Amino acid sequence: MNKETASLEREIEETRQRLATTIDQLLYRSHPKTIVSREVSSIKAHYVDTDTGRPRTDNILKTVGGVVGVAVLFAVVRKIAR
């Protein structure tokens, strides 16, 4: 009976350690600074090639085109509304 109790106590302690590790990982992942860092890295990867470090001009041009298009649309709508 003593061996079974020791085995059960060891198993409970191992489970407790795994749960503590999981909680620590969840806290780290959900921390605002971690989330911001992850999102900044994602955006950088969209505009800069991670292998060579060179800018991805196709994605940059698409974004600039979208911004210019929206600005022109606002200007036209504003001009018509007057």
N, CA, C and O atoms as a Maestro MAE file, in Angstrom:
{
 s_m_m2io_version
 :::
 2.0.0
}

f_m_ct {
 s_m_title
 :::
 protein
 m_atom[328] {
  # First column is atom index #
  i_m_mmod_type
  r_m_x_coord
  r_m_y_coord
  r_m_z_coord
  i_m_residue_number
  s_m_chain_name
  s_m_pdb_residue_name
  s_m_pdb_atom_name
  i_m_atomic_number
  :::
  1 25 0.822 -1.188 0.000 1 A "MET " " N  " 7
  2 3 0.000 0.000 0.000 1 A "MET " " CA " 6
  3 2 0.868 1.253 0.000 1 A "MET " " C  " 6
  4 15 0.490 2.267 -0.587 1 A "MET " " O  " 8
  5 25 2.005 1.193 0.642 2 A "ASN " " N  " 7
  6 3 2.907 2.335 0.734 2 A "ASN " " CA " 6
  7 2 3.488 2.694 -0.625 2 A "ASN " " C  " 6
  8 15 3.647 3.874 -0.941 2 A "ASN " " O  " 8
  9 25 3.808 1.675 -1.441 3 A "LYS " " N  " 7
  10 3 4.350 1.924 -2.785 3 A "LYS " " CA " 6
  11 2 3.287 2.575 -3.669 3 A "LYS " " C  " 6
  12 15 3.586 3.462 -4.469 3 A "LYS " " O  " 8
  13 25 2.061 2.126 -3.516 4 A "GLU " " N  " 7
  14 3 0.975 2.714 -4.309 4 A "GLU " " CA " 6
  15 2 0.752 4.172 -3.935 4 A "GLU " " C  " 6
  16 15 0.515 5.011 -4.804 4 A "GLU " " O  " 8
  17 25 0.827 4.470 -2.657 5 A "THR " " N  " 7
  18 3 0.646 5.848 -2.199 5 A "THR " " CA " 6
  19 2 1.773 6.733 -2.707 5 A "THR " " C  " 6
  20 15 1.525 7.850 -3.160 5 A "THR " " O  " 8
  21 25 2.996 6.254 -2.639 6 A "ALA " " N  " 7
  22 3 4.145 7.027 -3.127 6 A "ALA " " CA " 6
  23 2 4.047 7.253 -4.626 6 A "ALA " " C  " 6
  24 15 4.349 8.337 -5.124 6 A "ALA " " O  " 8
  25 25 3.622 6.218 -5.337 7 A "SER " " N  " 7
  26 3 3.464 6.338 -6.790 7 A "SER " " CA " 6
  27 2 2.376 7.358 -7.132 7 A "SER " " C  " 6
  28 15 2.544 8.172 -8.041 7 A "SER " " O  " 8
  29 25 1.281 7.312 -6.412 8 A "LEU " " N  " 7
  30 3 0.188 8.245 -6.639 8 A "LEU " " CA " 6
  31 2 0.611 9.679 -6.310 8 A "LEU " " C  " 6
  32 15 0.264 10.607 -7.040 8 A "LEU " " O  " 8
  33 25 1.342 9.862 -5.237 9 A "GLU " " N  " 7
  34 3 1.833 11.195 -4.876 9 A "GLU " " CA " 6
  35 2 2.783 11.734 -5.935 9 A "GLU " " C  " 6
  36 15 2.719 12.912 -6.284 9 A "GLU " " O  " 8
  37 25 3.666 10.881 -6.447 10 A "ARG " " N  " 7
  38 3 4.600 11.286 -7.492 10 A "ARG " " CA " 6
  39 2 3.846 11.684 -8.761 10 A "ARG " " C  " 6
  40 15 4.184 12.677 -9.405 10 A "ARG " " O  " 8
  41 25 2.829 10.907 -9.112 11 A "GLU " " N  " 7
  42 3 2.033 11.205 -10.297 11 A "GLU " " CA " 6
  43 2 1.279 12.537 -10.135 11 A "GLU " " C  " 6
  44 15 1.190 13.317 -11.083 11 A "GLU " " O  " 8
  45 25 0.751 12.789 -8.961 12 A "ILE " " N  " 7
  46 3 0.057 14.052 -8.690 12 A "ILE " " CA " 6
  47 2 1.030 15.222 -8.804 12 A "ILE " " C  " 6
  48 15 0.692 16.255 -9.381 12 A "ILE " " O  " 8
  49 25 2.226 15.068 -8.260 13 A "GLU " " N  " 7
  50 3 3.228 16.138 -8.325 13 A "GLU " " CA " 6
  51 2 3.657 16.402 -9.771 13 A "GLU " " C  " 6
  52 15 3.825 17.559 -10.159 13 A "GLU " " O  " 8
  53 25 3.836 15.352 -10.568 14 A "GLU " " N  " 7
  54 3 4.194 15.527 -11.981 14 A "GLU " " CA " 6
  55 2 3.080 16.249 -12.733 14 A "GLU " " C  " 6
  56 15 3.350 17.121 -13.558 14 A "GLU " " O  " 8
  57 25 1.837 15.890 -12.452 15 A "THR " " N  " 7
  58 3 0.698 16.557 -13.086 15 A "THR " " CA " 6
  59 2 0.653 18.020 -12.682 15 A "THR " " C  " 6
  60 15 0.397 18.889 -13.515 15 A "THR " " O  " 8
  61 25 0.897 18.294 -11.420 16 A "ARG " " N  " 7
  62 3 0.912 19.675 -10.923 16 A "ARG " " CA " 6
  63 2 1.996 20.494 -11.638 16 A "ARG " " C  " 6
  64 15 1.764 21.650 -11.993 16 A "ARG " " O  " 8
  65 25 3.163 19.904 -11.847 17 A "GLN " " N  " 7
  66 3 4.259 20.588 -12.542 17 A "GLN " " CA " 6
  67 2 3.893 20.865 -14.002 17 A "GLN " " C  " 6
  68 15 4.161 21.952 -14.515 17 A "GLN " " O  " 8
  69 25 3.282 19.884 -14.671 18 A "ARG " " N  " 7
  70 3 2.871 20.082 -16.070 18 A "ARG " " CA " 6
  71 2 1.830 21.194 -16.174 18 A "ARG " " C  " 6
  72 15 1.892 22.023 -17.082 18 A "ARG " " O  " 8
  73 25 0.878 21.212 -15.246 19 A "LEU " " N  " 7
  74 3 -0.140 22.264 -15.259 19 A "LEU " " CA " 6
  75 2 0.472 23.637 -14.998 19 A "LEU " " C  " 6
  76 15 0.082 24.618 -15.630 19 A "LEU " " O  " 8
  77 25 1.416 23.713 -14.083 20 A "ALA " " N  " 7
  78 3 2.078 24.987 -13.800 20 A "ALA " " CA " 6
  79 2 2.828 25.484 -15.030 20 A "ALA " " C  " 6
  80 15 2.795 26.676 -15.335 20 A "ALA " " O  " 8
  81 25 3.503 24.583 -15.736 21 A "THR " " N  " 7
  82 3 4.227 24.950 -16.954 21 A "THR " " CA " 6
  83 2 3.252 25.434 -18.027 21 A "THR " " C  " 6
  84 15 3.516 26.426 -18.707 21 A "THR " " O  " 8
  85 25 2.138 24.740 -18.174 22 A "THR " " N  " 7
  86 3 1.137 25.133 -19.165 22 A "THR " " CA " 6
  87 2 0.560 26.507 -18.842 22 A "THR " " C  " 6
  88 15 0.372 27.324 -19.743 22 A "THR " " O  " 8
  89 25 0.282 26.766 -17.584 23 A "ILE " " N  " 7
  90 3 -0.248 28.069 -17.180 23 A "ILE " " CA " 6
  91 2 0.773 29.162 -17.453 23 A "ILE " " C  " 6
  92 15 0.409 30.239 -17.925 23 A "ILE " " O  " 8
  93 25 2.039 28.906 -17.165 24 A "ASP " " N  " 7
  94 3 3.089 29.889 -17.449 24 A "ASP " " CA " 6
  95 2 3.165 30.198 -18.938 24 A "ASP " " C  " 6
  96 15 3.317 31.355 -19.327 24 A "ASP " " O  " 8
  97 25 3.059 29.168 -19.769 25 A "GLN " " N  " 7
  98 3 3.102 29.377 -21.221 25 A "GLN " " CA " 6
  99 2 1.901 30.191 -21.697 25 A "GLN " " C  " 6
  100 15 2.040 31.071 -22.546 25 A "GLN " " O  " 8
  101 25 0.730 29.898 -21.153 26 A "LEU " " N  " 7
  102 3 -0.465 30.650 -21.532 26 A "LEU " " CA " 6
  103 2 -0.361 32.110 -21.101 26 A "LEU " " C  " 6
  104 15 -0.759 33.005 -21.847 26 A "LEU " " O  " 8
  105 25 0.162 32.354 -19.923 27 A "LEU " " N  " 7
  106 3 0.338 33.731 -19.458 27 A "LEU " " CA " 6
  107 2 1.309 34.482 -20.357 27 A "LEU " " C  " 6
  108 15 1.076 35.644 -20.691 27 A "LEU " " O  " 8
  109 25 2.401 33.821 -20.753 28 A "TYR " " N  " 7
  110 3 3.376 34.458 -21.640 28 A "TYR " " CA " 6
  111 2 2.743 34.783 -22.987 28 A "TYR " " C  " 6
  112 15 2.900 35.892 -23.498 28 A "TYR " " O  " 8
  113 25 2.029 33.821 -23.562 29 A "ARG " " N  " 7
  114 3 1.421 34.029 -24.879 29 A "ARG " " CA " 6
  115 2 0.347 35.107 -24.867 29 A "ARG " " C  " 6
  116 15 0.152 35.790 -25.872 29 A "ARG " " O  " 8
  117 25 -0.345 35.270 -23.758 30 A "SER " " N  " 7
  118 3 -1.442 36.230 -23.706 30 A "SER " " CA " 6
  119 2 -1.017 37.600 -23.183 30 A "SER " " C  " 6
  120 15 -1.846 38.502 -23.070 30 A "SER " " O  " 8
  121 25 0.255 37.760 -22.867 31 A "HIS " " N  " 7
  122 3 0.751 39.052 -22.388 31 A "HIS " " CA " 6
  123 2 0.731 40.052 -23.544 31 A "HIS " " C  " 6
  124 15 1.166 39.720 -24.647 31 A "HIS " " O  " 8
  125 25 0.238 41.263 -23.314 32 A "PRO " " N  " 7
  126 3 0.118 42.243 -24.408 32 A "PRO " " CA " 6
  127 2 1.422 42.511 -25.155 32 A "PRO " " C  " 6
  128 15 1.407 42.647 -26.378 32 A "PRO " " O  " 8
  129 25 2.541 42.591 -24.453 33 A "LYS " " N  " 7
  130 3 3.820 42.844 -25.139 33 A "LYS " " CA " 6
  131 2 4.175 41.692 -26.071 33 A "LYS " " C  " 6
  132 15 4.717 41.917 -27.153 33 A "LYS " " O  " 8
  133 25 3.879 40.477 -25.667 34 A "THR " " N  " 7
  134 3 4.153 39.322 -26.515 34 A "THR " " CA " 6
  135 2 3.272 39.349 -27.756 34 A "THR " " C  " 6
  136 15 3.734 39.057 -28.859 34 A "THR " " O  " 8
  137 25 2.014 39.697 -27.575 35 A "ILE " " N  " 7
  138 3 1.088 39.765 -28.709 35 A "ILE " " CA " 6
  139 2 1.533 40.845 -29.688 35 A "ILE " " C  " 6
  140 15 1.539 40.616 -30.898 35 A "ILE " " O  " 8
  141 25 1.908 42.021 -29.181 36 A "VAL " " N  " 7
  142 3 2.363 43.112 -30.042 36 A "VAL " " CA " 6
  143 2 3.624 42.705 -30.791 36 A "VAL " " C  " 6
  144 15 3.743 42.948 -31.992 36 A "VAL " " O  " 8
  145 25 4.551 42.096 -30.094 37 A "SER " " N  " 7
  146 3 5.805 41.665 -30.723 37 A "SER " " CA " 6
  147 2 5.530 40.664 -31.844 37 A "SER " " C  " 6
  148 15 6.129 40.741 -32.917 37 A "SER " " O  " 8
  149 25 4.629 39.735 -31.588 38 A "ARG " " N  " 7
  150 3 4.290 38.725 -32.592 38 A "ARG " " CA " 6
  151 2 3.637 39.380 -33.812 38 A "ARG " " C  " 6
  152 15 3.942 39.007 -34.945 38 A "ARG " " O  " 8
  153 25 2.749 40.343 -33.599 39 A "GLU " " N  " 7
  154 3 2.081 41.011 -34.712 39 A "GLU " " CA " 6
  155 2 3.055 41.884 -35.509 39 A "GLU " " C  " 6
  156 15 2.982 41.927 -36.737 39 A "GLU " " O  " 8
  157 25 3.960 42.576 -34.822 40 A "VAL " " N  " 7
  158 3 4.965 43.397 -35.514 40 A "VAL " " CA " 6
  159 2 5.850 42.505 -36.383 40 A "VAL " " C  " 6
  160 15 6.163 42.861 -37.519 40 A "VAL " " O  " 8
  161 25 6.246 41.367 -35.864 41 A "SER " " N  " 7
  162 3 7.066 40.437 -36.649 41 A "SER " " CA " 6
  163 2 6.308 39.946 -37.874 41 A "SER " " C  " 6
  164 15 6.886 39.794 -38.950 41 A "SER " " O  " 8
  165 25 5.022 39.701 -37.710 42 A "SER " " N  " 7
  166 3 4.200 39.241 -38.830 42 A "SER " " CA " 6
  167 2 4.099 40.307 -39.909 42 A "SER " " C  " 6
  168 15 4.206 40.005 -41.098 42 A "SER " " O  " 8
  169 25 3.893 41.551 -39.499 43 A "ILE " " N  " 7
  170 3 3.795 42.645 -40.474 43 A "ILE " " CA " 6
  171 2 5.134 42.872 -41.161 43 A "ILE " " C  " 6
  172 15 5.184 43.083 -42.373 43 A "ILE " " O  " 8
  173 25 6.220 42.831 -40.391 44 A "LYS " " N  " 7
  174 3 7.547 42.993 -40.997 44 A "LYS " " CA " 6
  175 2 7.806 41.907 -42.027 44 A "LYS " " C  " 6
  176 15 8.355 42.180 -43.095 44 A "LYS " " O  " 8
  177 25 7.415 40.678 -41.714 45 A "ALA " " N  " 7
  178 3 7.636 39.566 -42.638 45 A "ALA " " CA " 6
  179 2 6.850 39.761 -43.933 45 A "ALA " " C  " 6
  180 15 7.247 39.255 -44.982 45 A "ALA " " O  " 8
  181 25 5.745 40.488 -43.864 46 A "HIS " " N  " 7
  182 3 4.952 40.742 -45.066 46 A "HIS " " CA " 6
  183 2 5.645 41.744 -45.992 46 A "HIS " " C  " 6
  184 15 5.490 41.673 -47.211 46 A "HIS " " O  " 8
  185 25 6.401 42.666 -45.422 47 A "TYR " " N  " 7
  186 3 7.035 43.721 -46.220 47 A "TYR " " CA " 6
  187 2 8.543 43.542 -46.410 47 A "TYR " " C  " 6
  188 15 9.138 44.220 -47.249 47 A "TYR " " O  " 8
  189 25 9.165 42.652 -45.655 48 A "VAL " " N  " 7
  190 3 10.607 42.421 -45.781 48 A "VAL " " CA " 6
  191 2 10.843 40.923 -45.868 48 A "VAL " " C  " 6
  192 15 10.311 40.155 -45.066 48 A "VAL " " O  " 8
  193 25 11.643 40.510 -46.846 49 A "ASP " " N  " 7
  194 3 11.983 39.101 -46.997 49 A "ASP " " CA " 6
  195 2 12.884 38.694 -45.838 49 A "ASP " " C  " 6
  196 15 13.961 39.263 -45.662 49 A "ASP " " O  " 8
  197 25 12.454 37.715 -45.049 50 A "THR " " N  " 7
  198 3 13.209 37.333 -43.855 50 A "THR " " CA " 6
  199 2 14.522 36.645 -44.192 50 A "THR " " C  " 6
  200 15 15.459 36.680 -43.394 50 A "THR " " O  " 8
  201 25 14.606 36.022 -45.359 51 A "ASP " " N  " 7
  202 3 15.845 35.323 -45.727 51 A "ASP " " CA " 6
  203 2 16.943 36.288 -46.159 51 A "ASP " " C  " 6
  204 15 18.089 36.163 -45.730 51 A "ASP " " O  " 8
  205 25 16.592 37.245 -47.004 52 A "THR " " N  " 7
  206 3 17.606 38.152 -47.557 52 A "THR " " CA " 6
  207 2 17.621 39.518 -46.880 52 A "THR " " C  " 6
  208 15 18.621 40.231 -46.961 52 A "THR " " O  " 8
  209 25 16.537 39.893 -46.217 53 A "GLY " " N  " 7
  210 3 16.468 41.209 -45.595 53 A "GLY " " CA " 6
  211 2 16.104 42.318 -46.563 53 A "GLY " " C  " 6
  212 15 16.124 43.494 -46.201 53 A "GLY " " O  " 8
  213 25 15.774 41.952 -47.786 54 A "ARG " " N  " 7
  214 3 15.411 42.948 -48.806 54 A "ARG " " CA " 6
  215 2 13.912 43.226 -48.750 54 A "ARG " " C  " 6
  216 15 13.124 42.343 -48.411 54 A "ARG " " O  " 8
  217 25 13.520 44.455 -49.084 55 A "PRO " " N  " 7
  218 3 12.087 44.792 -49.062 55 A "PRO " " CA " 6
  219 2 11.329 44.052 -50.164 55 A "PRO " " C  " 6
  220 15 11.854 43.821 -51.254 55 A "PRO " " O  " 8
  221 25 10.106 43.693 -49.860 56 A "ARG " " N  " 7
  222 3 9.228 43.059 -50.850 56 A "ARG " " CA " 6
  223 2 8.435 44.162 -51.545 56 A "ARG " " C  " 6
  224 15 7.378 44.582 -51.075 56 A "ARG " " O  " 8
  225 25 8.964 44.615 -52.662 57 A "THR " " N  " 7
  226 3 8.384 45.781 -53.342 57 A "THR " " CA " 6
  227 2 6.966 45.518 -53.833 57 A "THR " " C  " 6
  228 15 6.155 46.443 -53.882 57 A "THR " " O  " 8
  229 25 6.646 44.273 -54.197 58 A "ASP " " N  " 7
  230 3 5.295 43.994 -54.669 58 A "ASP " " CA " 6
  231 2 4.265 44.256 -53.569 58 A "ASP " " C  " 6
  232 15 3.225 44.859 -53.834 58 A "ASP " " O  " 8
  233 25 4.533 43.820 -52.359 59 A "ASN " " N  " 7
  234 3 3.597 44.067 -51.254 59 A "ASN " " CA " 6
  235 2 3.566 45.540 -50.864 59 A "ASN " " C  " 6
  236 15 2.513 46.076 -50.517 59 A "ASN " " O  " 8
  237 25 4.712 46.183 -50.921 60 A "ILE " " N  " 7
  238 3 4.763 47.612 -50.589 60 A "ILE " " CA " 6
  239 2 3.965 48.413 -51.606 60 A "ILE " " C  " 6
  240 15 3.206 49.309 -51.236 60 A "ILE " " O  " 8
  241 25 4.131 48.098 -52.877 61 A "LEU " " N  " 7
  242 3 3.399 48.820 -53.931 61 A "LEU " " CA " 6
  243 2 1.892 48.590 -53.840 61 A "LEU " " C  " 6
  244 15 1.111 49.505 -54.103 61 A "LEU " " O  " 8
  245 25 1.481 47.388 -53.473 62 A "LYS " " N  " 7
  246 3 0.053 47.106 -53.300 62 A "LYS " " CA " 6
  247 2 -0.522 47.972 -52.171 62 A "LYS " " C  " 6
  248 15 -1.611 48.530 -52.304 62 A "LYS " " O  " 8
  249 25 0.201 48.075 -51.087 63 A "THR " " N  " 7
  250 3 -0.269 48.867 -49.953 63 A "THR " " CA " 6
  251 2 -0.324 50.342 -50.307 63 A "THR " " C  " 6
  252 15 -1.309 51.020 -50.012 63 A "THR " " O  " 8
  253 25 0.730 50.842 -50.939 64 A "VAL " " N  " 7
  254 3 0.760 52.254 -51.341 64 A "VAL " " CA " 6
  255 2 -0.370 52.537 -52.324 64 A "VAL " " C  " 6
  256 15 -1.032 53.570 -52.225 64 A "VAL " " O  " 8
  257 25 -0.591 51.644 -53.257 65 A "GLY " " N  " 7
  258 3 -1.684 51.816 -54.209 65 A "GLY " " CA " 6
  259 2 -3.038 51.868 -53.521 65 A "GLY " " C  " 6
  260 15 -3.890 52.677 -53.889 65 A "GLY " " O  " 8
  261 25 -3.241 51.027 -52.543 66 A "GLY " " N  " 7
  262 3 -4.492 51.032 -51.792 66 A "GLY " " CA " 6
  263 2 -4.696 52.324 -51.030 66 A "GLY " " C  " 6
  264 15 -5.797 52.873 -51.015 66 A "GLY " " O  " 8
  265 25 -3.637 52.814 -50.395 67 A "VAL " " N  " 7
  266 3 -3.730 54.067 -49.638 67 A "VAL " " CA " 6
  267 2 -4.015 55.236 -50.586 67 A "VAL " " C  " 6
  268 15 -4.866 56.076 -50.294 67 A "VAL " " O  " 8
  269 25 -3.312 55.293 -51.711 68 A "VAL " " N  " 7
  270 3 -3.534 56.368 -52.679 68 A "VAL " " CA " 6
  271 2 -4.954 56.280 -53.237 68 A "VAL " " C  " 6
  272 15 -5.620 57.302 -53.399 68 A "VAL " " O  " 8
  273 25 -5.415 55.079 -53.528 69 A "GLY " " N  " 7
  274 3 -6.768 54.898 -54.046 69 A "GLY " " CA " 6
  275 2 -7.829 55.400 -53.073 69 A "GLY " " C  " 6
  276 15 -8.783 56.064 -53.478 69 A "GLY " " O  " 8
  277 25 -7.665 55.086 -51.795 70 A "VAL " " N  " 7
  278 3 -8.611 55.544 -50.776 70 A "VAL " " CA " 6
  279 2 -8.556 57.063 -50.652 70 A "VAL " " C  " 6
  280 15 -9.597 57.707 -50.520 70 A "VAL " " O  " 8
  281 25 -7.364 57.642 -50.691 71 A "ALA " " N  " 7
  282 3 -7.231 59.100 -50.596 71 A "ALA " " CA " 6
  283 2 -7.910 59.784 -51.782 71 A "ALA " " C  " 6
  284 15 -8.590 60.795 -51.606 71 A "ALA " " O  " 8
  285 25 -7.734 59.245 -52.975 72 A "VAL " " N  " 7
  286 3 -8.378 59.816 -54.160 72 A "VAL " " CA " 6
  287 2 -9.892 59.670 -54.045 72 A "VAL " " C  " 6
  288 15 -10.625 60.599 -54.384 72 A "VAL " " O  " 8
  289 25 -10.359 58.546 -53.585 73 A "LEU " " N  " 7
  290 3 -11.790 58.333 -53.408 73 A "LEU " " CA " 6
  291 2 -12.375 59.358 -52.444 73 A "LEU " " C  " 6
  292 15 -13.418 59.948 -52.727 73 A "LEU " " O  " 8
  293 25 -11.718 59.575 -51.310 74 A "PHE " " N  " 7
  294 3 -12.187 60.580 -50.354 74 A "PHE " " CA " 6
  295 2 -12.190 61.974 -50.967 74 A "PHE " " C  " 6
  296 15 -13.119 62.750 -50.743 74 A "PHE " " O  " 8
  297 25 -11.158 62.296 -51.738 75 A "ALA " " N  " 7
  298 3 -11.083 63.609 -52.362 75 A "ALA " " CA " 6
  299 2 -12.226 63.792 -53.373 75 A "ALA " " C  " 6
  300 15 -12.834 64.862 -53.426 75 A "ALA " " O  " 8
  301 25 -12.515 62.784 -54.153 76 A "VAL " " N  " 7
  302 3 -13.595 62.863 -55.145 76 A "VAL " " CA " 6
  303 2 -14.936 62.991 -54.443 76 A "VAL " " C  " 6
  304 15 -15.754 63.828 -54.826 76 A "VAL " " O  " 8
  305 25 -15.173 62.186 -53.435 77 A "VAL " " N  " 7
  306 3 -16.437 62.250 -52.706 77 A "VAL " " CA " 6
  307 2 -16.603 63.613 -52.037 77 A "VAL " " C  " 6
  308 15 -17.695 64.180 -52.036 77 A "VAL " " O  " 8
  309 25 -15.541 64.125 -51.481 78 A "ARG " " N  " 7
  310 3 -15.599 65.445 -50.832 78 A "ARG " " CA " 6
  311 2 -15.901 66.551 -51.857 78 A "ARG " " C  " 6
  312 15 -16.664 67.475 -51.579 78 A "ARG " " O  " 8
  313 25 -15.291 66.440 -53.043 79 A "LYS " " N  " 7
  314 3 -15.517 67.431 -54.098 79 A "LYS " " CA " 6
  315 2 -16.955 67.376 -54.590 79 A "LYS " " C  " 6
  316 15 -17.562 68.418 -54.837 79 A "LYS " " O  " 8
  317 25 -17.508 66.178 -54.736 80 A "ILE " " N  " 7
  318 3 -18.887 66.021 -55.204 80 A "ILE " " CA " 6
  319 2 -19.863 66.529 -54.145 80 A "ILE " " C  " 6
  320 15 -20.894 67.108 -54.488 80 A "ILE " " O  " 8
  321 25 -19.558 66.323 -52.876 81 A "ALA " " N  " 7
  322 3 -20.457 66.705 -51.791 81 A "ALA " " CA " 6
  323 2 -20.556 68.234 -51.633 81 A "ALA " " C  " 6
  324 15 -21.502 68.718 -51.010 81 A "ALA " " O  " 8
  325 25 -19.638 68.974 -52.162 82 A "ARG " " N  " 7
  326 3 -19.665 70.436 -52.027 82 A "ARG " " CA " 6
  327 2 -20.633 70.991 -52.945 82 A "ARG " " C  " 6
  328 15 -20.813 72.208 -52.992 82 A "ARG " " O  " 8
  :::
 }
 m_bond[327] {
  # First column is bond index #
  i_m_from
  i_m_to
  i_m_order
  :::
  1 1 2 1
  2 2 3 1
  3 3 4 2
  4 3 5 1
  5 5 6 1
  6 6 7 1
  7 7 8 2
  8 7 9 1
  9 9 10 1
  10 10 11 1
  11 11 12 2
  12 11 13 1
  13 13 14 1
  14 14 15 1
  15 15 16 2
  16 15 17 1
  17 17 18 1
  18 18 19 1
  19 19 20 2
  20 19 21 1
  21 21 22 1
  22 22 23 1
  23 23 24 2
  24 23 25 1
  25 25 26 1
  26 26 27 1
  27 27 28 2
  28 27 29 1
  29 29 30 1
  30 30 31 1
  31 31 32 2
  32 31 33 1
  33 33 34 1
  34 34 35 1
  35 35 36 2
  36 35 37 1
  37 37 38 1
  38 38 39 1
  39 39 40 2
  40 39 41 1
  41 41 42 1
  42 42 43 1
  43 43 44 2
  44 43 45 1
  45 45 46 1
  46 46 47 1
  47 47 48 2
  48 47 49 1
  49 49 50 1
  50 50 51 1
  51 51 52 2
  52 51 53 1
  53 53 54 1
  54 54 55 1
  55 55 56 2
  56 55 57 1
  57 57 58 1
  58 58 59 1
  59 59 60 2
  60 59 61 1
  61 61 62 1
  62 62 63 1
  63 63 64 2
  64 63 65 1
  65 65 66 1
  66 66 67 1
  67 67 68 2
  68 67 69 1
  69 69 70 1
  70 70 71 1
  71 71 72 2
  72 71 73 1
  73 73 74 1
  74 74 75 1
  75 75 76 2
  76 75 77 1
  77 77 78 1
  78 78 79 1
  79 79 80 2
  80 79 81 1
  81 81 82 1
  82 82 83 1
  83 83 84 2
  84 83 85 1
  85 85 86 1
  86 86 87 1
  87 87 88 2
  88 87 89 1
  89 89 90 1
  90 90 91 1
  91 91 92 2
  92 91 93 1
  93 93 94 1
  94 94 95 1
  95 95 96 2
  96 95 97 1
  97 97 98 1
  98 98 99 1
  99 99 100 2
  100 99 101 1
  101 101 102 1
  102 102 103 1
  103 103 104 2
  104 103 105 1
  105 105 106 1
  106 106 107 1
  107 107 108 2
  108 107 109 1
  109 109 110 1
  110 110 111 1
  111 111 112 2
  112 111 113 1
  113 113 114 1
  114 114 115 1
  115 115 116 2
  116 115 117 1
  117 117 118 1
  118 118 119 1
  119 119 120 2
  120 119 121 1
  121 121 122 1
  122 122 123 1
  123 123 124 2
  124 123 125 1
  125 125 126 1
  126 126 127 1
  127 127 128 2
  128 127 129 1
  129 129 130 1
  130 130 131 1
  131 131 132 2
  132 131 133 1
  133 133 134 1
  134 134 135 1
  135 135 136 2
  136 135 137 1
  137 137 138 1
  138 138 139 1
  139 139 140 2
  140 139 141 1
  141 141 142 1
  142 142 143 1
  143 143 144 2
  144 143 145 1
  145 145 146 1
  146 146 147 1
  147 147 148 2
  148 147 149 1
  149 149 150 1
  150 150 151 1
  151 151 152 2
  152 151 153 1
  153 153 154 1
  154 154 155 1
  155 155 156 2
  156 155 157 1
  157 157 158 1
  158 158 159 1
  159 159 160 2
  160 159 161 1
  161 161 162 1
  162 162 163 1
  163 163 164 2
  164 163 165 1
  165 165 166 1
  166 166 167 1
  167 167 168 2
  168 167 169 1
  169 169 170 1
  170 170 171 1
  171 171 172 2
  172 171 173 1
  173 173 174 1
  174 174 175 1
  175 175 176 2
  176 175 177 1
  177 177 178 1
  178 178 179 1
  179 179 180 2
  180 179 181 1
  181 181 182 1
  182 182 183 1
  183 183 184 2
  184 183 185 1
  185 185 186 1
  186 186 187 1
  187 187 188 2
  188 187 189 1
  189 189 190 1
  190 190 191 1
  191 191 192 2
  192 191 193 1
  193 193 194 1
  194 194 195 1
  195 195 196 2
  196 195 197 1
  197 197 198 1
  198 198 199 1
  199 199 200 2
  200 199 201 1
  201 201 202 1
  202 202 203 1
  203 203 204 2
  204 203 205 1
  205 205 206 1
  206 206 207 1
  207 207 208 2
  208 207 209 1
  209 209 210 1
  210 210 211 1
  211 211 212 2
  212 211 213 1
  213 213 214 1
  214 214 215 1
  215 215 216 2
  216 215 217 1
  217 217 218 1
  218 218 219 1
  219 219 220 2
  220 219 221 1
  221 221 222 1
  222 222 223 1
  223 223 224 2
  224 223 225 1
  225 225 226 1
  226 226 227 1
  227 227 228 2
  228 227 229 1
  229 229 230 1
  230 230 231 1
  231 231 232 2
  232 231 233 1
  233 233 234 1
  234 234 235 1
  235 235 236 2
  236 235 237 1
  237 237 238 1
  238 238 239 1
  239 239 240 2
  240 239 241 1
  241 241 242 1
  242 242 243 1
  243 243 244 2
  244 243 245 1
  245 245 246 1
  246 246 247 1
  247 247 248 2
  248 247 249 1
  249 249 250 1
  250 250 251 1
  251 251 252 2
  252 251 253 1
  253 253 254 1
  254 254 255 1
  255 255 256 2
  256 255 257 1
  257 257 258 1
  258 258 259 1
  259 259 260 2
  260 259 261 1
  261 261 262 1
  262 262 263 1
  263 263 264 2
  264 263 265 1
  265 265 266 1
  266 266 267 1
  267 267 268 2
  268 267 269 1
  269 269 270 1
  270 270 271 1
  271 271 272 2
  272 271 273 1
  273 273 274 1
  274 274 275 1
  275 275 276 2
  276 275 277 1
  277 277 278 1
  278 278 279 1
  279 279 280 2
  280 279 281 1
  281 281 282 1
  282 282 283 1
  283 283 284 2
  284 283 285 1
  285 285 286 1
  286 286 287 1
  287 287 288 2
  288 287 289 1
  289 289 290 1
  290 290 291 1
  291 291 292 2
  292 291 293 1
  293 293 294 1
  294 294 295 1
  295 295 296 2
  296 295 297 1
  297 297 298 1
  298 298 299 1
  299 299 300 2
  300 299 301 1
  301 301 302 1
  302 302 303 1
  303 303 304 2
  304 303 305 1
  305 305 306 1
  306 306 307 1
  307 307 308 2
  308 307 309 1
  309 309 310 1
  310 310 311 1
  311 311 312 2
  312 311 313 1
  313 313 314 1
  314 314 315 1
  315 315 316 2
  316 315 317 1
  317 317 318 1
  318 318 319 1
  319 319 320 2
  320 319 321 1
  321 321 322 1
  322 322 323 1
  323 323 324 2
  324 323 325 1
  325 325 326 1
  326 326 327 1
  327 327 328 2
  :::
 }
}
